[in-house]
Amino acid sequence: MQISKNYDVLIIGSGGAGLSLALKLADHSLRIAVLSKFALTAGSTYYAQGGISAVFDAEDSIESHIEDTLNAGAGLCNPEIVRLTVTHGKSSIDWLRQQGVVFTEEQTQSGETKLHLNREGGHSHRRIVHTADATGKAVSLSLIERAREHENIELFEFHNVVELITRSTLSNTPFPAHKRVVGAYVLDSKHQQVMTFGAPVVALATGGASKVYLYSTNPQSATGDGIALAWRAGCRISNMEFMQFHPTCLYHPEARSFLISEAVRGEGGRLILPDGSPFMQRFDPRGELAPRDIVARAIDHEIKKRGIDCVYLDISHKSEQFIRSHFPTIYQQCLKFNIDITRQPIPVVPAAHYTCGGVLTDSYARTDIANLYVIGEAACTGLHGANRMASNSLLECLVFAERAYEDILNRFPSIEPVPEIPDWDESLVSDSDEEVVVSHNWNELRNFMWDYVGIVRTDKRLARALHRVELLKKEIAEYYGNFRVTSDLLELRNLVIVAELIIRCARQRKESRGLHYTLDYPYTDDAHPAQNTVLTPEARIKEQ
């Protein structure tokens, strides 16, 4: 007998975006379910080091923050969305403080206490509100504590969504005139049982897809689940070619996913070659404070040109007390690998870090499917354009959680109730005796995405990648159709879709812009207006 549960709102994802939305809605007596694929702290929010960008300094301004964001986005930001997001920066920080988040402060010369602000790449002023170098952890733990205490929120750890349920699903029509979400089939990973969650409103807050690459700063959970779920359900996807590679991931065989925060460069950290010579000024007059795409390409260029394993980030010219107080997490983590950052430089390489594209949404986080919202990294709101500026991501999570909350609250009284949903059918499948197929396909996918669809691309590499991904899709679909679902299989099924979306978007863009750099079209096409890349599920159906 399968378990069925019904809620007013189903939120898939337990990071900053998902929990913010849950807490705001729950205060209005709505019954909320929050699903987390693993533990509540397993998402990217918990691991975010840098902070949240917001205008607090008297020398800074909203207009300056807007200009910096537009510049970083390389002509593809939506100016209205940028203004909307930036103008809500201060109120978002104030709301977090009300939830118990404690940010780093400093004393002024007059003895007053104010927020300490960092500066990061792409920003013309100090405007990064932070909690030392573990801002995401502070935000995540505070929101989790508040959610656990709230009587209207039920938290489900180790629950992985198999598929969204829409009116299309129930009527077995791919694209009816009126598409509406009504819930999700969900795998309880601990009990290996698929459950039915019914809800008239569903929000995807599942994070990004950087685990599609061999090297990533993201946690294991970043497998693009929400993007793939929305795509299969019938949503448009946009700008997936813009995958941000963080310039500075710790280079060590046992620590490939540990990020060295942008703030280290913001506080004077210098990128150097193995012989100690700096190189960033040769690539951009802003040096280490250039946007991430420029810094990542510069490092990638030096590594390939010189045949070296890594470059180095040196902050050791600062005092030990300064380093240990500003970067305690980085200091302690590097020390575990016998790297004392107060005395020696940090070996670093670029690694996949952030998904700028995603599910196409409007200014209220609405998608092409009625009552389906997408917030956070899984969404393509128009804020980031062709390149996300540092510390705008957590800000986007908070602002669009607020926007979705406003829209849901306004529309909820008129939303139709959930119809009867059939149980998940496992009558024609069996337990797998070949789990090695999943791990092998996972490794193959991440390797060829790194080799062919990485920081520097070509038409030939993309064609090879598309051929490989189409073969993998068939293998994975056959496996999925014959065996009971597992969490690993669900992630692989989603990841191969995300890989295809990235490749197809990249093949459509015949220029280099922002995070998308191709040797075949090395210049930005300034002769024509900048265009977003948009993929439609209808076109996919026609192709098949």
MARSEVO-687518 format. One record per residue (C-alpha): x, y, z; residue number from 1. Coordinates in steps of 0.1 Angstrom, whole numbers, padded with zeros to 4 digits. Each point is the difference from the previous one (the first is absolute). Example, Ala and Ser with C-alpha at 12.3 -4.5 7.8 and 13.67 -1.06 7.14 Angstrom:
BEGIN
px, py, pz, pado
0123, -0045, 0078, 1
0014, 0034, -0007, 2
end
This chain:
BEGIN
px, py, pz, pado
0000, 0000, 0000, 1
0015, 0033, -0011, 2
0000, 0031, 0023, 3
-0018, 0031, -0012, 4
0004, 0034, 0016, 5
-0017, 0033, -0008, 6
0011, 0036, 0007, 7
-0009, 0035, -0010, 8
0036, 0006, -0014, 9
0027, -0025, -0008, 10
0035, 0015, 0000, 11
0027, -0022, -0016, 12
0034, 0011, 0015, 13
0011, 0011, 0034, 14
0026, 0027, -0007, 15
-0003, 0038, 0005, 16
-0027, 0004, -0027, 17
-0022, -0030, 0010, 18
0000, 0007, 0038, 19
-0005, 0037, -0004, 20
-0031, -0007, -0021, 21
-0012, -0026, 0025, 22
0003, 0023, 0030, 23
-0017, 0029, -0017, 24
-0030, -0021, -0011, 25
-0003, -0020, 0032, 26
-0007, 0032, 0019, 27
-0033, 0002, -0019, 28
-0013, -0033, 0012, 29
0009, -0019, -0032, 30
0011, -0036, 0005, 31
0035, -0003, -0015, 32
0021, -0031, -0009, 33
0037, 0005, -0006, 34
0019, -0028, -0017, 35
0038, -0004, 0003, 36
0017, -0026, -0023, 37
0026, -0007, 0028, 38
0004, 0017, 0034, 39
-0014, 0035, 0003, 40
0036, 0015, 0000, 41
0011, -0019, -0031, 42
-0008, 0028, -0025, 43
0022, 0028, -0014, 44
-0013, 0026, 0024, 45
0017, -0016, 0030, 46
0033, 0000, -0018, 47
-0001, 0036, -0013, 48
0030, 0019, 0014, 49
0000, 0035, -0014, 50
-0033, 0017, 0010, 51
-0029, 0020, -0013, 52
0003, 0032, -0021, 53
-0020, 0030, 0013, 54
0005, 0037, 0001, 55
0008, 0012, 0035, 56
0030, 0022, -0004, 57
-0007, 0038, -0003, 58
0025, 0002, -0028, 59
-0018, -0028, -0019, 60
-0033, 0003, -0018, 61
-0028, -0021, -0016, 62
0009, 0014, -0034, 63
0036, -0012, 0005, 64
-0010, -0035, 0009, 65
-0023, -0001, -0030, 66
0027, 0012, -0023, 67
0025, -0026, 0013, 68
-0025, -0028, -0004, 69
-0008, 0011, -0036, 70
0036, 0002, -0009, 71
0007, -0034, 0014, 72
-0030, -0014, -0019, 73
0016, 0009, -0034, 74
-0032, 0015, -0015, 75
-0024, -0028, 0009, 76
-0014, 0012, 0033, 77
-0036, 0011, 0002, 78
0004, 0036, 0013, 79
-0034, -0001, 0017, 80
0008, -0032, 0018, 81
0034, 0014, 0011, 82
-0016, 0031, 0014, 83
-0027, -0020, 0018, 84
0026, -0023, 0016, 85
0025, 0026, 0010, 86
-0026, 0023, 0015, 87
-0011, -0028, 0023, 88
0035, -0007, 0013, 89
-0002, 0019, 0033, 90
-0035, -0013, 0009, 91
0012, -0036, -0007, 92
0029, 0004, 0024, 93
-0023, 0015, 0026, 94
-0024, -0030, -0004, 95
0029, -0024, 0005, 96
0011, 0018, 0032, 97
-0036, -0004, 0013, 98
0003, -0037, -0006, 99
0031, -0001, 0022, 100
0028, 0002, -0025, 101
0030, 0018, 0016, 102
0022, 0019, -0025, 103
0036, 0012, 0006, 104
0002, 0035, 0014, 105
0026, 0026, 0006, 106
0004, 0031, 0021, 107
0003, 0034, -0017, 108
0025, 0027, 0012, 109
-0029, 0016, 0019, 110
-0006, -0032, 0019, 111
-0032, -0010, -0018, 112
-0006, -0036, -0012, 113
-0008, -0007, -0036, 114
0000, -0029, -0025, 115
0035, -0009, -0013, 116
-0001, 0000, -0038, 117
0023, -0019, -0023, 118
0008, 0008, -0036, 119
0001, -0027, -0026, 120
0007, -0003, -0038, 121
-0022, 0022, -0022, 122
-0011, 0022, 0028, 123
0011, 0037, 0000, 124
-0007, 0004, 0038, 125
0000, -0020, 0032, 126
-0035, -0014, 0002, 127
0003, -0037, 0010, 128
-0017, -0007, 0033, 129
0015, -0031, 0015, 130
0004, -0022, 0030, 131
0039, -0004, 0000, 132
0006, -0024, -0029, 133
-0030, -0023, 0008, 134
-0030, 0021, -0009, 135
-0020, -0028, -0015, 136
0004, -0022, 0030, 137
-0013, 0028, 0023, 138
-0030, 0007, -0023, 139
-0008, -0037, -0005, 140
0002, -0010, 0037, 141
-0022, 0030, 0011, 142
-0027, -0007, -0026, 143
0000, -0037, 0008, 144
-0004, 0007, 0037, 145
-0029, 0023, -0007, 146
-0016, -0025, -0024, 147
0003, -0028, 0025, 148
-0018, 0021, 0026, 149
-0029, 0010, -0023, 150
-0032, -0020, 0005, 151
-0011, 0004, -0037, 152
0032, -0013, -0015, 153
0009, -0037, -0004, 154
0035, -0008, -0010, 155
0009, -0032, -0019, 156
0037, -0009, -0003, 157
0012, -0026, -0024, 158
-0030, 0004, -0023, 159
0009, 0002, -0037, 160
-0026, 0011, -0026, 161
-0005, -0026, -0028, 162
-0024, 0021, -0021, 163
-0023, 0030, 0002, 164
-0037, -0008, -0004, 165
-0019, 0023, -0023, 166
-0034, 0000, -0016, 167
0019, -0012, -0031, 168
0013, -0030, 0020, 169
-0035, -0010, 0010, 170
-0015, 0005, -0034, 171
0030, -0015, -0018, 172
0002, 0030, -0023, 173
0035, 0015, -0004, 174
-0010, 0037, -0005, 175
-0037, 0008, 0007, 176
-0013, 0035, -0003, 177
-0001, 0004, 0038, 178
0030, -0014, 0018, 179
-0003, -0002, 0038, 180
0022, -0017, 0026, 181
-0018, -0021, 0027, 182
0029, -0016, 0019, 183
0029, -0024, -0004, 184
0010, -0037, 0003, 185
0028, -0001, 0026, 186
0025, -0028, 0009, 187
0004, -0004, 0038, 188
0037, -0011, -0003, 189
0003, -0015, 0035, 190
-0030, -0023, -0006, 191
0004, -0004, -0038, 192
-0037, 0008, -0005, 193
-0016, 0024, -0024, 194
-0026, 0023, 0016, 195
-0026, 0024, -0014, 196
0001, 0036, 0011, 197
-0031, 0019, -0012, 198
0001, 0038, 0001, 199
-0017, 0028, -0021, 200
0032, 0020, 0002, 201
0035, -0013, -0006, 202
0033, 0019, 0003, 203
0033, -0013, -0013, 204
0030, 0013, 0020, 205
0024, -0028, -0009, 206
0032, 0019, -0008, 207
0023, -0002, -0029, 208
0016, -0027, -0022, 209
0037, 0003, 0004, 210
0005, -0037, 0008, 211
-0004, -0005, -0037, 212
0037, 0008, -0001, 213
0029, -0021, 0012, 214
0013, 0028, 0022, 215
-0024, 0022, 0020, 216
-0001, 0021, 0031, 217
-0036, -0012, 0007, 218
-0013, -0027, 0023, 219
-0010, -0034, -0013, 220
-0037, 0012, -0001, 221
0005, 0025, -0029, 222
-0013, -0023, -0028, 223
-0024, 0023, -0017, 224
-0031, -0018, 0013, 225
-0024, 0029, -0002, 226
0011, 0010, -0034, 227
-0005, -0035, -0014, 228
-0034, -0005, 0018, 229
-0013, 0033, -0014, 230
0013, -0008, -0035, 231
-0017, -0034, 0000, 232
-0032, 0016, 0013, 233
-0001, 0025, -0028, 234
0019, 0032, 0010, 235
0023, 0020, -0021, 236
0037, 0001, 0009, 237
0023, 0029, -0007, 238
0037, 0009, -0001, 239
0014, -0034, 0011, 240
0033, 0007, -0019, 241
0009, 0025, 0027, 242
0016, -0023, 0026, 243
0022, 0019, 0024, 244
0034, -0014, 0009, 245
0013, 0013, 0033, 246
0036, 0010, -0006, 247
0013, -0012, 0033, 248
-0008, -0035, 0012, 249
0026, -0016, 0024, 250
0023, -0023, -0021, 251
0006, -0031, 0021, 252
-0009, -0036, -0008, 253
-0021, -0003, 0032, 254
-0017, 0034, -0002, 255
-0012, 0006, -0036, 256
-0033, 0015, 0011, 257
0013, 0026, 0025, 258
-0004, 0036, -0012, 259
0023, 0028, 0008, 260
-0023, 0030, 0004, 261
0000, 0030, -0023, 262
0005, 0020, 0031, 263
0036, -0011, 0003, 264
0007, 0019, -0033, 265
-0022, 0028, 0012, 266
0023, 0004, 0030, 267
0031, 0002, -0020, 268
0008, -0037, -0009, 269
0022, -0002, -0031, 270
0000, -0027, -0027, 271
0035, -0011, -0008, 272
0018, -0026, -0021, 273
0022, -0027, 0015, 274
0030, 0023, -0003, 275
-0018, 0027, 0020, 276
-0007, 0024, -0028, 277
-0035, 0016, -0003, 278
-0019, -0003, -0033, 279
-0035, 0014, 0003, 280
0009, 0035, -0011, 281
0009, -0014, -0034, 282
-0037, -0011, -0005, 283
-0020, 0028, 0016, 284
0009, 0034, 0016, 285
-0021, -0009, 0030, 286
0023, -0029, 0007, 287
-0012, -0024, 0027, 288
-0032, 0020, 0003, 289
-0011, -0007, -0036, 290
-0033, -0019, -0004, 291
0003, -0038, 0005, 292
-0002, -0010, -0037, 293
0031, 0021, -0008, 294
0019, -0013, 0030, 295
-0009, -0036, -0006, 296
0010, 0002, -0037, 297
0033, 0017, 0009, 298
0008, -0028, 0025, 299
-0011, -0027, -0025, 300
0022, 0017, -0027, 301
0031, 0001, 0022, 302
-0005, -0037, 0012, 303
-0003, -0012, -0036, 304
0027, 0022, -0015, 305
0026, -0008, 0026, 306
-0010, -0037, 0006, 307
-0003, 0006, 0038, 308
-0025, -0016, 0023, 309
-0012, 0032, 0017, 310
0007, 0036, 0008, 311
0001, 0015, 0035, 312
-0020, 0025, 0020, 313
0022, 0019, 0025, 314
-0014, 0019, 0030, 315
0030, -0006, 0022, 316
0012, 0036, -0002, 317
-0029, 0009, 0023, 318
0005, -0005, 0038, 319
-0008, -0033, 0015, 320
-0026, 0015, 0023, 321
-0018, 0016, -0030, 322
0000, -0033, -0020, 323
-0012, -0021, 0029, 324
-0028, 0024, 0010, 325
-0012, 0007, -0035, 326
0003, -0036, -0015, 327
-0002, -0024, 0030, 328
-0017, -0028, -0021, 329
0025, 0002, -0029, 330
0029, 0002, 0024, 331
-0011, -0031, 0019, 332
-0009, -0020, -0031, 333
0033, 0007, -0017, 334
0019, -0008, 0032, 335
-0015, -0035, -0002, 336
0020, -0004, -0032, 337
0032, 0015, 0015, 338
-0005, 0033, -0018, 339
0005, 0029, 0024, 340
-0016, 0030, -0019, 341
0016, 0025, 0024, 342
0035, -0011, -0013, 343
-0005, -0016, -0034, 344
-0022, 0004, -0031, 345
-0030, -0022, -0007, 346
0001, -0023, -0030, 347
-0032, 0006, -0021, 348
-0018, -0010, -0032, 349
-0033, 0011, -0015, 350
-0030, -0023, 0006, 351
-0037, 0000, -0010, 352
-0018, 0022, 0025, 353
-0033, 0016, -0010, 354
-0028, -0006, -0026, 355
-0010, 0034, -0014, 356
-0027, -0014, -0022, 357
-0029, -0021, 0010, 358
-0038, -0002, -0001, 359
-0014, 0032, -0016, 360
-0020, 0020, 0026, 361
-0017, 0034, 0002, 362
0005, 0026, 0027, 363
-0022, -0020, 0024, 364
0019, -0032, -0005, 365
-0029, -0015, -0021, 366
0007, -0025, -0028, 367
-0018, -0012, -0031, 368
-0020, -0024, 0022, 369
-0028, 0014, 0022, 370
0008, 0000, 0038, 371
0036, -0012, -0006, 372
0026, 0024, 0013, 373
0038, -0002, -0003, 374
0023, 0020, 0023, 375
0037, 0002, 0006, 376
0027, -0015, -0022, 377
-0024, -0023, -0019, 378
-0017, 0031, -0015, 379
0010, 0023, -0028, 380
-0015, 0033, 0011, 381
0021, 0023, -0021, 382
0021, 0012, 0029, 383
0033, -0016, -0009, 384
0000, 0002, -0038, 385
0031, -0015, -0015, 386
0020, 0001, 0033, 387
-0011, 0001, 0036, 388
0017, 0027, 0022, 389
0014, -0013, 0033, 390
-0024, -0002, 0029, 391
-0031, 0009, -0021, 392
-0012, -0036, 0003, 393
-0012, -0001, 0036, 394
-0016, 0034, -0006, 395
-0019, -0015, -0029, 396
-0012, -0029, 0022, 397
-0014, 0024, 0026, 398
-0016, 0025, -0024, 399
-0017, -0026, -0021, 400
-0012, -0020, 0030, 401
-0017, 0033, 0010, 402
-0014, 0005, -0034, 403
-0014, -0036, -0003, 404
-0014, 0004, 0035, 405
-0019, 0031, -0009, 406
-0014, -0016, -0032, 407
-0010, -0032, 0017, 408
-0017, 0017, 0029, 409
-0019, 0023, -0024, 410
-0012, -0028, -0023, 411
-0004, -0029, 0024, 412
-0037, 0005, 0009, 413
-0010, -0005, -0037, 414
0023, -0029, -0007, 415
-0018, -0033, -0009, 416
0003, -0029, 0024, 417
0022, -0030, -0009, 418
-0018, -0028, -0019, 419
0003, -0037, 0009, 420
0035, -0012, -0009, 421
0008, -0036, -0009, 422
0027, -0019, 0019, 423
0035, -0004, -0014, 424
0000, -0031, -0022, 425
0029, -0024, 0007, 426
-0017, -0031, -0013, 427
0022, -0005, -0031, 428
0034, 0007, 0016, 429
0025, -0020, 0021, 430
0030, 0007, 0023, 431
0031, 0007, -0019, 432
0029, -0024, 0000, 433
0023, 0023, -0020, 434
0005, 0032, 0021, 435
0035, 0003, -0017, 436
-0019, 0013, -0031, 437
-0011, 0031, 0020, 438
0035, 0007, 0014, 439
0017, -0006, -0034, 440
-0024, 0023, -0019, 441
0003, 0027, 0027, 442
0038, 0000, -0003, 443
-0001, 0000, -0038, 444
-0024, 0029, -0001, 445
0020, 0022, 0024, 446
0032, -0007, -0018, 447
-0011, 0009, -0035, 448
-0019, 0030, 0012, 449
0033, 0012, 0016, 450
0020, -0007, -0031, 451
-0024, 0012, -0027, 452
-0024, 0025, 0016, 453
0023, 0017, 0026, 454
0015, 0035, 0003, 455
0011, 0001, -0037, 456
-0021, -0017, -0027, 457
-0001, -0006, -0037, 458
-0026, -0012, -0025, 459
0018, -0033, -0004, 460
0001, -0006, 0038, 461
-0037, 0008, 0004, 462
-0009, -0023, -0029, 463
0019, -0028, 0017, 464
-0016, 0007, 0033, 465
-0035, 0000, -0015, 466
0006, -0034, -0017, 467
0012, -0015, 0033, 468
-0029, 0015, 0020, 469
-0026, -0014, -0024, 470
0014, -0035, 0004, 471
0001, 0003, 0037, 472
-0036, 0013, 0001, 473
-0012, -0032, -0017, 474
0019, -0022, 0023, 475
-0012, 0018, 0031, 476
-0036, 0000, -0013, 477
0001, -0037, -0006, 478
0014, -0006, 0035, 479
-0026, 0023, 0016, 480
-0028, -0018, -0018, 481
0010, -0035, 0013, 482
0011, 0005, 0036, 483
-0013, 0015, 0032, 484
0012, 0036, 0005, 485
0028, 0008, 0023, 486
0013, 0035, 0010, 487
0032, -0006, -0020, 488
-0021, -0009, -0031, 489
-0022, 0030, 0004, 490
0030, 0023, 0002, 491
0016, -0015, -0031, 492
-0033, 0002, -0020, 493
-0002, 0037, 0009, 494
0037, 0007, -0006, 495
0000, -0014, -0035, 496
-0029, 0023, -0009, 497
0018, 0030, 0014, 498
0031, -0010, -0020, 499
-0020, -0001, -0032, 500
-0016, 0034, 0008, 501
0034, 0016, 0006, 502
0014, -0014, -0033, 503
-0031, 0010, -0021, 504
0001, 0035, 0014, 505
0038, 0003, -0006, 506
-0004, -0012, -0036, 507
-0026, 0027, -0007, 508
0022, 0028, 0012, 509
0023, 0011, -0029, 510
0021, 0024, 0020, 511
0020, 0003, 0032, 512
-0019, 0018, 0027, 513
0005, -0001, 0038, 514
0005, -0035, 0012, 515
-0003, -0016, -0034, 516
0033, 0001, -0019, 517
0006, -0018, -0033, 518
0031, 0000, -0021, 519
-0021, -0001, -0031, 520
-0018, 0033, 0008, 521
0025, 0017, 0024, 522
-0017, 0034, -0001, 523
-0033, 0014, 0012, 524
-0025, 0007, -0028, 525
-0005, 0037, 0005, 526
-0016, 0004, -0034, 527
-0033, -0015, 0013, 528
-0020, 0005, 0032, 529
0009, -0025, 0028, 530
-0024, -0029, 0000, 531
-0009, -0026, 0027, 532
0002, -0036, -0010, 533
-0034, -0016, 0006, 534
-0008, -0038, -0004, 535
-0036, -0011, -0002, 536
-0013, -0035, 0009, 537
-0023, 0002, -0030, 538
0030, 0002, -0023, 539
0015, -0030, 0018, 540
-0032, -0021, -0006, 541
0002, 0008, -0037, 542
0036, -0011, -0002, 543
-0008, -0034, 0015, 544
end
